[in-house]
Every structure is written in C-alpha cells, then in structure tokens.
C-alpha cells in the first residue's frame, strides 16, 4: 500500500470533507481517503503510487485547493 498526503485549503466543515472524499475516491487506483477540515490534511491510500495531478484536480473539482505535502 502507498500513502500520499496532501494539504487542502478552504475546508471549514464536515460537508467540505465529504465533497472532497467523494471526488478523490473517483481517482483511478485510490483505495481509501481520509480528510480533515481541522488539520487541512488529505491522506490517500492506494495499491500503487497515485497520480498527484489527478488527486489535486479532484480536490479542485470539489471547490478547494490542494498541494502534495513534502
């Protein structure tokens, strides 16, 4: 399993988390998604490395901004 962490800005509530989770789960290869508006973290687990650009695009589709954590 591969775990990749992203920082997401603009989240304020559980509904924000749900919107992001729903979009990111559609990205090819994603097995699970954990998201927290309190910390601004998005953690994606997959069987193989996931396409960062696809995850960030999914976050943007939900209406937020994201970057991969270093």
C-alpha positions, -999 to +999 in steps of 0.1 A: +000+000+000+011+035-008+000+065+013+002+101+000-006+132+019-019+165+006-026+198+022-060+213+013-071+249+019-106+262+022-123+235+042-145+246+071-168+217+080-177+180+076-196+187+044-163+200+029-146+168+038-174+147+023-173+167-010-135+161-013-138+125-003-164+118-030-143+134-057-109+118-047-124+083-044-131+085-081-094+088-090-080+056-105-062+034-080-075+051-049-084+026-022-093+049+007-094+086+015-091+104+049-098+141+051-099+166+080-110+202+078-094+208+112-059+199+101-064+206+064-049+171+056-060+147+029-045+112+031-049+089+000-041+052+002-037+032-029-022-001-041+004+018-062+015+054-064-014+076-073-012+104-099-008+136-078-022+158-105-054+137-107-059+140-069-053+177-070-077+181-099-103+161-079-098+185-050-103+214-073-134+199-088-148+198-052-141+235-050-108+236-029-071+240-034-046+212-027-009+205-029+011+174-021+027+176+013+065+174+014 
